[in-house]
Amino acid sequence: MTEVSEILMSVLSTIRVPRPGDRVHKDECAFSFASPESDGGLYVCMNSFLGFGSKYVERHHAKTGQRAYLHITRTRKTQEDDNNSGSGDPPKKKPTRLAIGIEGGFDVEQEQYDEEVKVVLFPDRQEVTPDDLASMPDVVRERVSLSMTGLQAADSVSHTLQVQQWDGEVRQESKHAAELKQLDNGVKIPPCGWKCEVCDLQENLWMNLTDGKVFCGRRYFDGSGGNNHALLHYQQTGYPLAVKLGTITPDGADVYSYDEDDMVLDFKLPEHLSHFGIDMMTMEKTERTMTELEIAVNQRVGEWEVIQESGTTLRPLWGPGLTGMKNLGNSCYLNSVMQVLFTIPDFQTKYVSIIDKIFNEAPSDPTQDFKTQVAKLGYGLLSGEYSKPFLQENTEIDSAHGDQVGIAPRMFKALVGRGHPEFSTNRQQDAQEFLLHFINMVERNCRSGMNPSEAFRFLVEEKIVCQQSQKAKYTQRVDYIVQLPVPMDQATNMEELQEAERRREEVESSGAPPSAAPRAQIPFGACLAALSEPETLTDFWSSAVQAKTTATKTTRFASFPDHLVIQIKKFTFGLDWVPKKLDVSIDVPDTLDLSALLAMGQQPGEELLPEVAPPPLMTPDVEVKGILGFHGNEEDDSLYSPLLSPVLDDSTVSQLCEMGFPLEACRKAVYYTGNTGIDAAMNWVMGHMEDHDFSAPLVLAGSSSAPGTTPTESLPEEHLATIVSMGFSRDQATRALRATVRHVTLSLLTRVIQKYLMQGPDTKSILYPFRMQPNCYNGFTSV
């Protein structure tokens, strides 16, 4: 022990005590998915607080010279009475918000493992237990004990991120609670034995707090849950509040406001329940709350029960290339994209084939290195090291049942989502948007050497033909995904759909519960044909005739990628701008013939449109007012110059921005094409994308304002009021206007906000409103 004591004394300066703000990686290896629960446990560097599995700790010691590591091993406790899973037993304290590990949220269970810690000294792996420290010099015992205790007490990086990502909003008081009308109809609800008054369902039941009627809840995505009778009752009566039976306890219950479309608090709930004979103080919880259900779904370790096909037993597979990924809370979009990407040889070659070289060249903090973390994920998916059954103690492996060990990509998710207002959260996300975001990151990190995203890159050729002169213009752009429209009028079961719609209207008029609607059957060839259909442009500015005329635009492949990514555009907007998902079935053939979509280029004898731009739009000095906040304000318009504030077609600017082009480039395109429409502006963009000042602010001749300079402005109160009326806070409105008023008019900002509010459930923030494409800058920042 004297030798060990001397070694500790010699390395005492490299042993640190964690301070607030230090990143402690004690749940996951920086180079693998090893954890304290894995064979060999986890070694945490007592200087950098990085974690390493037994396979990689020697590498870190050799590279850094660090000798002292805290070795953490955890073994799962024996659960004598595991009756909490799915039983609906109440939690230790009733949660009031969709959050984990914070006040009002769900507790993170820590007591399910027995943990053992000790210090291991390299290279000889000499072990020092907490009991061994008692016989060592005071200075050694104090420093090492403090470091060990600090590491054990510190929140790990993964835990901190989990808490941040699950920090949901506190439920608000319902506006109906104070003056809720309750009918004196003599209804009294028994303490048990409830069932839906329409379909006799005995679970997921909601009692309307106005008339005491008991109905089943909404139908879930998988067909379970209920038959929507509580919702139908609200639609027929307008009675807004309902309480979920089975969740009533002395602490409260689940209350939903149909009018406010949210879970709410009812501070008069005891009084409202008592009206129908329910004594809150005697009620016991028999069903999981809505918050528990959502947490359970998103925190479920295995997704086996979800993917089981009805009436079919699926057999699990094990081995290389068959590794499962754990859901980290709505991370299915990330899991599915990365599973697919690492079936592509280019990504395997770039990140997995040379993984030792990548790890050897990793920086001092590999957890923050993009290449290292992508290689780690790729190896985890392909190696088969984590594609084996999870073996409980004293049990035998059953190859036909049981969960995989699998991998939980916490470190990877945190890195690729860092700084992104959506992918850094646990909200529902779109796989296509994440794919483009990830490709963007790959492009930035592969400026030299092989770029695996080139496997998806292809050229799109757009041909515009002026119908008056029959002259053509060709432009090309880079893309990574083909978005196919869904022609609903091409459904092969059109008669069945029409009959179902007729029956639905009859059912709605009679008040009976709706039946399941048939799914539209759309041939894949019809989607391809819709992509290739010529588009008519009615306001095309033709350089041949120097005037607006009609033109046709066709889109073709100028080149094909090695791997074609296809997105079916199953979402559309109604007349009320509410997004709707098309319920369609599309059978994709094993072989695609895209020869008909190959671009042919300029044809023999075909004349091209002259490269002549329309005259620039000059704004009359008298009629035009400047953009407030750009060159002046209502009190002081001395900095206003009409040449600096041209009247631009907001709708055209907005359309270009939606395509992913920089905002200033869009403004220039509309200005220099004389407000002649989207096609002329798009042509200008395509012709000037390589300009060095393509994204620079629009500064016209005679301007005295340098790019990027803005006089101090006061924000007009009516502009703030407009944004606040949409549901944003005053602070959000102020930051939004200050961030954008130099570049856009309020009408454009308002229309963009209104449109993109409809694209997600979170109406409290605007996050990346424009679709990002690789190599394109997003014109708006987070509001």
C-alpha positions in Angstrom: 0.0 0.0 0.0 3.0 2.3 0.5 3.8 2.0 -3.2 0.3 2.9 -4.1 0.3 5.8 -1.7 3.5 7.1 -3.2 2.0 6.9 -6.7 -1.0 8.8 -5.6 1.2 11.5 -4.0 3.1 11.9 -7.3 -0.1 12.3 -9.4 -2.0 14.3 -6.9 -1.8 17.5 -9.0 -3.6 15.7 -11.8 -6.6 14.7 -9.6 -9.3 17.4 -9.6 -12.5 17.9 -7.7 -15.4 18.7 -10.1 -16.6 22.3 -10.0 -19.9 23.7 -11.1 -19.9 23.8 -14.9 -17.5 20.9 -15.4 -18.7 18.3 -17.9 -18.7 14.9 -16.2 -19.0 12.0 -18.6 -19.7 9.1 -16.2 -22.4 7.4 -18.1 -20.9 6.7 -21.5 -17.5 6.1 -23.1 -16.2 8.8 -25.4 -15.2 6.2 -28.1 -17.8 3.4 -27.5 -21.2 2.8 -26.0 -19.6 1.2 -22.9 -21.2 2.3 -19.6 -20.9 1.5 -15.9 -23.4 -1.4 -16.5 -21.2 -2.9 -19.3 -18.7 -5.7 -18.8 -15.6 -4.0 -17.3 -17.5 -0.9 -16.2 -16.4 2.7 -17.0 -13.2 4.5 -16.2 -13.6 8.2 -15.6 -10.4 10.3 -15.9 -10.0 12.2 -12.6 -8.5 15.2 -14.4 -10.6 15.7 -17.6 -13.7 13.8 -16.3 -14.0 11.9 -19.6 -15.3 8.4 -19.5 -13.7 5.4 -21.2 -14.6 1.7 -21.5 -12.0 -0.9 -20.7 -11.1 -1.2 -24.4 -10.1 2.5 -24.7 -8.8 3.6 -21.3 -5.3 2.3 -22.1 -5.3 4.5 -25.2 -6.2 7.6 -23.2 -3.5 6.8 -20.6 -0.8 6.3 -23.3 -1.8 9.5 -25.1 -2.1 11.9 -22.1 0.0 10.3 -19.4 -3.0 10.4 -17.0 -2.7 7.6 -14.4 -5.7 8.0 -12.0 -9.2 6.9 -13.1 -12.3 6.4 -11.1 -13.6 3.0 -12.0 -17.5 2.8 -11.8 -19.4 -0.5 -12.1 -23.1 -0.9 -11.6 -25.1 -4.1 -11.3 -28.9 -4.1 -11.6 -30.7 -4.7 -8.3 -33.0 -7.7 -8.0 -36.6 -6.5 -8.2 -38.6 -8.6 -5.9 -41.8 -6.8 -6.6 -41.6 -5.1 -10.0 -45.3 -4.1 -10.3 -44.7 -0.5 -11.5 -44.3 -1.2 -15.2 -47.6 -0.4 -16.8 -49.6 -1.0 -13.7 -50.5 2.6 -13.3 -49.3 2.9 -9.7 -49.1 6.5 -8.6 -45.6 8.1 -8.6 -44.0 9.2 -5.3 -45.2 12.7 -6.0 -47.8 13.9 -8.5 -46.1 15.5 -11.5 -47.4 18.8 -12.7 -45.3 19.3 -15.8 -43.9 17.2 -18.6 -40.3 17.2 -17.3 -37.8 14.9 -15.7 -35.7 15.4 -12.6 -36.8 19.0 -11.8 -39.4 20.5 -9.5 -42.9 19.5 -10.6 -41.6 16.8 -12.9 -40.9 13.1 -12.8 -38.2 11.8 -10.5 -35.3 10.0 -12.2 -34.9 6.7 -10.4 -31.3 6.2 -9.3 -31.8 3.3 -6.8 -32.2 0.5 -9.4 -28.4 -0.2 -9.5 -25.8 -1.2 -6.9 -22.8 1.0 -7.6 -19.2 0.2 -6.8 -16.4 2.8 -7.1 -12.6 2.6 -6.8 -9.5 4.4 -8.1 -7.4 2.5 -10.6 -3.8 3.6 -11.3 -2.3 2.9 -14.7 -0.4 1.4 -16.3 -0.4 -1.5 -13.8 -4.1 -1.1 -12.9 -3.5 -0.9 -9.2 -6.7 -0.5 -7.3 -7.5 1.8 -4.4 -10.9 1.4 -2.6 -12.4 4.0 -0.3 -11.4 1.8 2.6 -7.8 1.8 1.5 -7.6 5.6 1.6 -8.1 5.6 5.4 -4.5 4.4 5.9 -2.9 6.9 3.5 -1.5 10.4 4.3 -4.0 13.1 5.1 -3.2 15.1 1.9 -3.7 12.1 -0.3 -6.8 10.9 1.5 -8.5 14.3 1.5 -7.8 15.1 -2.2 -8.7 11.7 -3.6 -11.8 11.3 -1.4 -13.1 14.8 -2.4 -12.6 13.9 -6.1 -14.3 10.6 -5.7 -17.2 12.1 -3.8 -17.5 15.0 -6.2 -17.6 12.7 -9.2 -20.3 10.5 -7.7 -22.4 13.5 -6.7 -22.0 15.4 -10.0 -24.7 15.2 -12.6 -23.5 13.5 -15.7 -23.7 15.3 -19.0 -26.3 12.9 -20.3 -28.5 13.4 -17.2 -28.2 17.2 -17.5 -29.2 17.1 -21.2 -32.1 14.8 -20.5 -33.4 17.2 -17.9 -33.0 20.2 -20.2 -34.7 18.4 -23.1 -37.6 17.2 -21.1 -38.3 20.5 -19.3 -41.9 20.9 -20.4 -44.2 23.8 -19.8 -46.2 24.1 -16.6 -49.9 23.6 -17.1 -51.9 26.8 -17.0 -55.2 27.6 -15.3 -58.1 27.1 -17.5 -60.0 30.3 -18.4 -63.3 28.3 -17.9 -62.5 27.1 -14.4 -63.7 30.2 -12.5 -67.2 30.5 -14.1 -67.8 27.0 -15.4 -71.4 26.3 -15.9 -72.6 23.0 -14.3 -76.1 21.6 -15.0 -78.4 20.5 -12.2 -79.4 17.4 -13.9 -79.2 15.0 -10.9 -76.3 13.0 -12.3 -74.2 11.3 -9.7 -71.0 9.4 -10.6 -70.2 6.2 -8.7 -66.6 5.8 -7.3 -65.9 2.9 -9.8 -67.5 0.8 -12.5 -67.4 3.5 -15.2 -68.0 2.9 -18.9 -68.5 5.0 -22.0 -72.2 5.9 -22.5 -71.9 5.2 -26.2 -69.6 2.2 -26.7 -69.3 0.7 -23.2 -65.4 1.1 -23.2 -64.1 0.9 -19.6 -60.8 2.6 -19.9 -59.5 6.0 -21.0 -62.8 7.6 -19.8 -63.5 11.3 -19.4 -66.3 12.9 -17.5 -67.5 16.3 -18.8 -67.5 18.7 -15.9 -70.6 20.6 -17.2 -73.2 17.8 -17.5 -71.4 14.8 -15.9 -71.5 12.6 -19.0 -68.9 9.9 -19.3 -67.3 9.1 -22.7 -64.2 7.5 -24.0 -61.2 9.5 -25.1 -59.4 10.0 -28.4 -58.2 7.2 -30.6 -54.4 6.9 -30.4 -52.1 6.6 -33.4 -52.0 2.8 -33.2 -55.8 2.5 -33.0 -56.0 2.0 -29.3 -57.2 4.5 -26.7 -60.9 5.3 -27.4 -63.5 6.1 -30.0 -63.5 9.9 -29.8 -66.9 10.0 -28.1 -65.8 12.6 -25.5 -64.5 14.9 -28.3 -67.8 14.4 -30.3 -69.8 15.3 -27.2 -67.8 18.6 -26.9 -68.4 19.3 -30.6 -72.1 18.8 -30.1 -72.5 20.7 -26.8 -69.6 23.1 -26.5 -69.0 22.1 -22.9 -65.3 22.7 -22.6 -63.8 20.9 -19.6 -63.4 17.2 -19.0 -61.6 15.2 -16.2 -60.0 11.8 -16.8 -61.6 9.3 -14.5 -59.0 7.1 -12.8 -56.5 9.9 -12.3 -58.5 11.6 -9.6 -56.6 11.7 -6.3 -56.5 14.2 -3.3 -53.7 16.0 -5.2 -55.7 16.6 -8.3 -56.5 15.0 -11.7 -56.0 15.3 -15.4 -58.3 18.0 -16.8 -58.5 18.8 -20.5 -59.9 21.9 -22.1 -61.3 21.2 -25.6 -61.7 24.9 -26.2 -58.1 25.7 -25.2 -56.8 22.5 -26.8 -54.5 21.7 -23.9 -54.2 20.0 -20.5 -55.1 22.6 -17.9 -55.4 23.2 -14.2 -58.8 23.6 -12.5 -58.4 25.4 -9.2 -62.1 24.7 -8.4 -61.8 21.0 -9.2 -63.0 19.7 -5.8 -66.1 21.8 -6.1 -66.8 20.8 -9.7 -66.3 17.1 -8.8 -68.5 17.4 -5.7 -71.3 18.6 -7.9 -71.6 15.1 -9.4 -71.0 13.3 -6.0 -67.3 12.7 -6.3 -65.2 13.3 -3.2 -61.6 13.9 -4.3 -60.2 13.1 -0.8 -61.4 9.5 -1.0 -60.4 8.8 -4.6 -57.4 6.6 -5.6 -55.5 6.5 -8.9 -56.3 3.6 -11.1 -55.1 4.8 -14.5 -51.9 6.5 -15.7 -52.1 10.2 -16.2 -51.5 11.7 -19.7 -48.1 12.9 -18.6 -47.2 9.4 -17.4 -48.4 8.0 -20.7 -46.3 10.4 -22.8 -43.2 9.8 -20.6 -43.7 6.1 -20.9 -44.0 6.2 -24.6 -41.0 8.4 -25.1 -38.8 6.8 -22.5 -39.6 3.2 -23.5 -36.4 1.3 -23.7 -37.7 -1.3 -26.2 -40.0 -0.6 -29.1 -40.8 -4.3 -29.6 -44.4 -4.1 -28.7 -44.9 -1.1 -31.1 -43.5 -2.8 -34.1 -45.2 -6.2 -33.6 -47.5 -6.7 -36.6 -51.1 -7.7 -35.8 -51.4 -11.4 -35.6 -47.8 -12.0 -36.4 -44.9 -13.1 -34.2 -41.7 -11.3 -35.3 -38.3 -13.0 -34.6 -35.5 -10.8 -33.3 -32.2 -10.8 -35.2 -28.7 -10.4 -33.8 -25.3 -9.8 -35.2 -23.2 -7.2 -37.2 -25.4 -4.7 -39.0 -28.5 -5.6 -37.0 -28.0 -3.3 -34.0 -31.0 -1.5 -32.5 -31.0 2.1 -31.3 -32.8 3.1 -28.1 -35.4 5.9 -28.3 -34.1 8.9 -26.3 -37.5 10.6 -26.3 -38.9 11.1 -29.8 -35.5 10.4 -31.3 -36.9 7.9 -33.9 -36.2 10.5 -36.6 -32.5 10.4 -35.8 -32.4 6.7 -35.3 -34.0 5.9 -38.6 -31.8 8.3 -40.6 -28.6 7.1 -39.1 -29.6 3.4 -39.5 -30.1 4.0 -43.2 -27.0 6.2 -43.7 -24.7 3.4 -42.4 -26.0 1.0 -45.0 -24.4 3.3 -47.6 -20.8 2.1 -48.5 -19.6 5.7 -48.7 -20.4 6.4 -45.0 -19.0 3.0 -44.0 -15.7 3.8 -45.8 -15.5 7.3 -44.4 -16.2 6.6 -40.8 -16.0 2.9 -39.9 -13.2 1.4 -42.1 -10.6 3.8 -40.7 -12.0 4.1 -37.2 -8.6 3.5 -35.5 -7.1 6.4 -37.4 -10.0 8.7 -36.5 -9.8 7.8 -32.8 -6.0 8.2 -32.8 -6.3 11.7 -34.3 -9.2 12.7 -32.0 -8.7 16.0 -30.1 -8.3 16.1 -26.3 -12.1 16.2 -25.9 -13.4 13.5 -28.3 -17.0 14.0 -27.1 -17.1 17.3 -29.0 -15.5 16.0 -32.2 -18.0 15.4 -35.1 -15.9 12.8 -36.9 -15.2 10.8 -33.8 -18.8 10.7 -32.7 -20.1 9.7 -36.2 -17.4 7.0 -36.4 -18.4 5.8 -32.9 -22.0 5.5 -33.9 -21.3 3.8 -37.2 -19.1 1.2 -35.6 -21.7 0.6 -32.9 -24.3 0.0 -35.6 -22.2 -2.3 -37.8 -19.8 -4.2 -35.5 -22.4 -6.4 -33.7 -20.8 -5.7 -30.3 -24.1 -4.4 -29.1 -26.4 -6.6 -31.1 -26.8 -9.4 -28.6 -29.6 -10.2 -26.1 -29.7 -8.3 -22.9 -28.9 -11.0 -20.3 -30.5 -10.8 -16.9 -28.7 -12.4 -14.0 -29.4 -16.1 -13.6 -31.2 -16.3 -17.0 -30.4 -18.0 -20.2 -30.2 -16.4 -23.6 -33.4 -16.9 -25.6 -32.7 -16.1 -29.2 -36.4 -15.7 -30.0 -37.4 -13.2 -27.3 -35.9 -10.4 -25.3 -34.5 -6.9 -25.9 -31.1 -6.2 -27.5 -28.5 -4.5 -25.5 -28.5 -1.9 -28.4 -27.0 1.6 -28.3 -28.3 4.8 -26.9 -26.8 7.7 -29.1 -26.9 10.3 -26.3 -23.5 11.8 -27.0 -24.1 11.9 -30.8 -27.5 13.4 -30.4 -26.2 16.1 -28.1 -23.4 17.0 -30.5 -25.4 17.1 -33.8 -28.2 19.0 -32.1 -26.1 21.5 -30.2 -27.2 25.1 -31.0 -30.1 23.9 -33.1 -33.4 25.2 -31.8 -35.3 22.0 -32.7 -32.8 19.0 -32.8 -31.4 20.0 -29.3 -34.9 19.2 -27.8 -37.0 16.1 -27.4 -39.8 17.4 -29.5 -41.2 15.5 -32.5 -39.0 16.1 -35.5 -39.0 15.4 -39.3 -36.6 12.8 -40.6 -36.1 14.7 -43.9 -35.2 17.9 -42.1 -32.7 16.0 -39.9 -31.2 14.3 -42.9 -30.5 17.7 -44.6 -29.2 19.1 -41.3 -26.8 16.1 -40.9 -25.7 16.3 -44.6 -24.9 20.0 -44.0 -22.7 19.0 -41.0 -21.0 16.4 -43.1 -20.3 18.9 -45.8 -18.8 21.4 -43.3 -16.5 18.7 -41.9 -15.4 17.2 -45.2 -14.0 20.2 -47.0 -10.9 18.1 -47.6 -10.9 14.4 -48.4 -13.8 12.1 -49.2 -17.3 13.5 -48.8 -19.8 10.7 -48.3 -22.8 13.0 -48.8 -21.9 13.1 -52.5 -23.6 9.8 -52.7 -26.9 11.7 -52.5 -26.0 14.7 -54.6 -27.5 15.3 -58.0 -28.1 18.1 -60.5 -31.6 19.3 -61.3 -32.2 21.0 -64.7 -35.0 23.4 -65.0 -36.1 24.4 -68.5 -38.3 27.5 -69.1 -39.7 28.1 -72.5 -41.2 31.5 -73.4 -44.5 30.7 -75.2 -44.4 33.9 -77.2 -40.9 33.6 -78.6 -40.4 29.8 -78.1 -37.0 30.6 -76.7 -35.7 28.7 -73.8 -33.6 29.2 -70.7 -31.7 26.4 -68.8 -30.7 26.5 -65.2 -29.2 23.9 -62.9 -29.1 23.5 -59.1 -27.8 20.9 -56.7 -30.2 18.9 -54.6 -30.1 15.8 -52.3 -33.7 14.8 -52.0 -36.5 14.3 -54.6 -39.8 15.5 -53.2 -42.6 13.7 -55.0 -46.1 15.2 -54.9 -49.1 12.9 -54.2 -51.8 13.2 -57.0 -54.9 12.2 -55.0 -57.0 12.3 -58.2 -54.9 9.3 -59.5 -56.1 6.9 -56.7 -56.9 3.5 -58.1 -59.7 3.0 -55.5 -61.5 6.3 -56.3 -65.0 4.8 -56.2 -64.3 3.3 -52.7 -63.1 6.7 -51.4 -66.1 8.5 -52.8 -68.5 6.1 -51.2 -66.6 6.4 -47.9 -66.9 10.2 -48.0 -70.6 9.9 -48.7 -71.0 7.6 -45.7 -68.9 9.9 -43.5 -71.2 12.9 -44.3 -74.2 10.8 -43.4 -72.7 9.6 -40.1 -71.7 13.2 -39.1 -75.2 14.4 -39.7 -76.7 11.6 -37.6 -74.2 12.0 -34.7 -73.1 8.4 -34.8 -69.4 7.5 -34.2 -67.3 7.6 -37.4 -66.0 4.4 -38.9 -62.5 3.8 -40.2 -62.0 5.4 -43.7 -60.3 3.5 -46.5 -56.8 4.5 -47.5 -56.2 6.0 -50.9 -54.1 3.7 -53.2 -51.7 5.8 -55.2 -49.5 4.3 -57.9 -45.8 5.3 -57.5 -45.7 6.0 -61.2 -48.4 8.6 -60.8 -46.2 10.5 -58.3 -43.2 10.4 -60.7 -45.5 11.6 -63.5 -46.7 14.5 -61.4 -43.1 15.5 -60.8 -42.4 15.6 -64.5 -45.6 17.5 -65.5 -44.9 20.9 -67.1 -45.7 23.9 -65.0 -47.4 26.9 -66.5 -45.9 30.3 -65.5 -48.4 33.1 -66.2 -46.2 36.1 -65.1 -42.9 35.2 -66.6 -40.7 38.2 -67.7 -39.2 37.2 -71.1 -36.0 38.8 -72.1 -36.8 38.0 -75.7 -39.9 40.1 -75.9 -39.0 42.4 -73.0 -42.4 42.0 -71.3 -44.4 39.6 -69.2 -45.8 36.6 -70.9 -46.7 32.9 -70.4 -44.0 30.2 -70.1 -43.7 26.5 -69.2 -41.2 25.0 -66.8 -40.1 21.4 -66.8 -37.9 19.8 -64.2 -35.5 17.0 -65.1 -32.5 15.2 -63.7 -29.2 16.6 -65.1 -27.4 13.8 -63.2 -28.4 10.9 -61.1 -27.0 10.2 -57.6 -25.5 6.9 -56.4 -28.4 6.6 -53.9 -31.6 8.5 -54.5 -33.5 9.8 -51.5 -37.2 10.2 -52.1 -39.6 12.1 -49.9 -43.4 11.6 -50.4 -45.0 15.0 -49.7 -47.8 13.6 -47.6 -48.5 16.9 -45.8 -50.6 19.6 -47.4 -52.2 22.8 -46.3 -55.9 23.5 -46.3 -57.6 26.8 -47.1 -57.2 27.7 -43.4 -53.4 27.1 -43.5 -53.8 24.1 -41.1 -51.5 21.3 -42.2 -53.2 18.0 -43.0 -51.6 14.6 -43.5 -52.7 12.6 -46.5 -53.8 9.1 -45.6 -52.4 7.3 -48.6 -50.7 4.0 -49.5 -48.0 4.0 -52.1 -46.3 0.8 -53.3 -42.7 1.5 -54.3 -41.4 -0.9 -56.9 -38.1 -2.7 -56.5 -36.8 -1.2 -59.7 -37.3 2.4 -60.9 -36.9 3.5 -64.5 -36.0 7.2 -64.4 -34.9 7.4 -68.0 -37.9 9.5 -69.0 -36.8 12.1 -66.4 -33.3 12.6 -67.8 -32.5 16.1 -68.9 -31.6 16.5 -72.6 -30.1 20.0 -72.5 -30.4 22.4 -75.4 -32.0 20.8 -78.4 -30.7 21.3 -82.0 -32.2 24.5 -83.5 -33.5 25.7 -80.1 -32.7 29.3 -79.3 -31.9 30.5 -75.9 -33.4 33.5 -74.2 -31.0 36.5 -74.2 -29.1 37.2 -71.0 -30.7 40.6 -70.6 -32.0 41.6 -67.2 -35.1 43.8 -66.9 -34.6 47.4 -66.0 -34.1 47.8 -62.2 -37.1 48.9 -60.2 -36.8 52.6 -59.2 -39.1 53.7 -56.5 -40.7 57.1 -57.0 -39.4 59.6 -54.5 -42.7 61.1 -53.5 -45.0 58.1 -53.1 -42.8 55.7 -51.2 -42.1 55.8 -47.5 -39.0 54.2 -46.0 -39.0 51.0 -44.0 -39.3 52.1 -40.4 -36.4 51.0 -38.3 -34.2 50.5 -41.3 -33.3 54.1 -42.1 -35.3 56.0 -39.5 -38.4 56.0 -37.3 -41.7 57.7 -37.1 -40.2 60.7 -35.2 -37.0 60.9 -37.2 -37.0 60.0 -40.9 -33.9 62.0 -41.7 -32.0 58.9 -42.6 -34.6 57.8 -45.1 -33.6 57.5 -48.7 -36.1 56.1 -51.3 -33.2 54.6 -53.2 -32.3 52.6 -50.1 -35.9 51.4 -49.6 -37.3 50.0 -52.8 -40.8 48.6 -52.7 -40.3 44.8 -53.1 -43.0 42.1 -53.6 -43.1 40.5 -50.2 -44.7 37.3 -51.5 -41.9 36.7 -54.0 -39.2 37.4 -51.4 -41.0 34.9 -49.1 -41.2 32.2 -51.8 -37.5 32.5 -52.5 -36.6 32.3 -48.8 -38.8 29.2 -48.4 -36.5 27.5 -50.9 -33.6 28.1 -48.6 -31.8 31.1 -50.2 -30.4 33.9 -48.1 -32.8 36.7 -47.4 -30.6 39.5 -48.8 -30.1 37.5 -52.0 -33.8 37.1 -52.3 -34.3 40.9 -51.9 -31.7 41.6 -54.6 -33.3 39.1 -57.0 -36.7 40.7 -56.6 -35.2 44.2 -57.0 -33.0 43.6 -60.0 -35.8 41.7 -61.8 -38.2 44.6 -61.4 -40.8 42.8 -59.2 -41.7 40.7 -62.3 -42.4 37.5 -60.4 -40.9 34.4 -58.9 -39.6 32.9 -62.1 -37.5 35.9 -63.1 -36.3 36.3 -59.5 -35.3 32.6 -59.4 -33.4 32.9 -62.7 -31.5 35.8 -61.2 -30.7 33.8 -58.1 -29.4 30.8 -60.2 -27.3 33.1 -62.3 -25.7 34.9 -59.4 -25.2 32.2 -56.8 -21.4 32.2 -57.3 -21.1 36.0 -56.8 -18.9 36.9 -53.9 -21.5 39.3 -52.6 -24.5 37.0 -53.2 -25.6 37.0 -49.6 -24.5 40.6 -48.8 -27.1 43.2 -47.9 -28.8 45.1 -50.8 -27.0 48.5 -51.0 -27.7 50.6 -54.0 -25.7 53.2 -55.8 -25.7 56.5 -53.9 -26.2 54.8 -50.6 -24.2 56.2 -47.7 -25.1 53.4 -45.4 -22.5 50.7 -45.1 -23.7 47.1 -45.1 -24.5 45.9 -41.7 -24.9 49.3 -40.1 -28.2 50.3 -38.7 -29.1 53.4 -36.8 -30.5 52.9 -33.4 -34.2 52.4 -33.9 -37.3 52.5 -31.7 -39.7 49.8 -32.5 -43.2 51.0 -33.4 -45.7 50.0 -30.7 -48.3 48.8 -33.3 -45.7 46.4 -34.8 -45.0 44.9 -31.4 -48.7 44.6 -30.8 -49.2 42.8 -34.0 -46.6 40.1 -33.1 -47.8 39.9 -29.5 -51.4 39.3 -30.7 -50.2 36.0 -32.3 -49.3 34.6 -28.9 -45.7 35.6 -28.5 -44.3 37.4 -25.5 -43.3 41.0 -25.8 -39.7 40.1 -25.4 -39.9 37.6 -28.2 -41.7 40.2 -30.4 -39.0 42.8 -29.6 -36.1 40.4 -30.5 -37.9 39.3 -33.6 -38.4 42.8 -34.9 -34.9 43.9 -34.0 -33.4 40.8 -35.7 -35.4 41.2 -38.9 -36.6 44.8 -39.3 -33.4 45.8 -41.2 -34.2 43.2 -43.8 -37.9 42.7 -44.2 -41.1 44.6 -44.0 -43.5 43.9 -41.2 -46.1 42.5 -43.6 -43.6 39.8 -44.8 -42.5 39.0 -41.2 -46.2 38.7 -40.1 -47.1 36.5 -43.0 -44.1 34.2 -42.4 -44.9 33.9 -38.8 -48.6 33.1 -39.5 -47.7 30.5 -42.0 -45.1 28.6 -40.0 -47.1 28.8 -36.8 -49.3 26.1 -38.4 -46.4 23.7 -39.0 -46.0 22.4 -35.4 -47.6 22.1 -32.0 -45.2 24.5 -30.4 -46.8 27.9 -31.1 -44.6 29.7 -28.6 -41.5 30.0 -30.8 -40.5 30.2 -34.4 -37.7 27.8 -35.2 -36.0 27.6 -38.5 -39.1 28.7 -40.5 -37.3 28.2 -43.9 -36.3 24.8 -45.1 -32.6 24.5 -44.9 -30.6 22.9 -47.8 -26.9 22.1 -47.8 -24.7 25.0 -48.6 -27.6 27.4 -48.0 -27.8 29.9 -45.2 -31.0 30.1 -43.2 -32.3 33.6 -43.6 -34.0 33.9 -40.2 -32.6 33.2 -36.7 -34.6 31.8 -33.8 -37.2 34.2 -32.4 
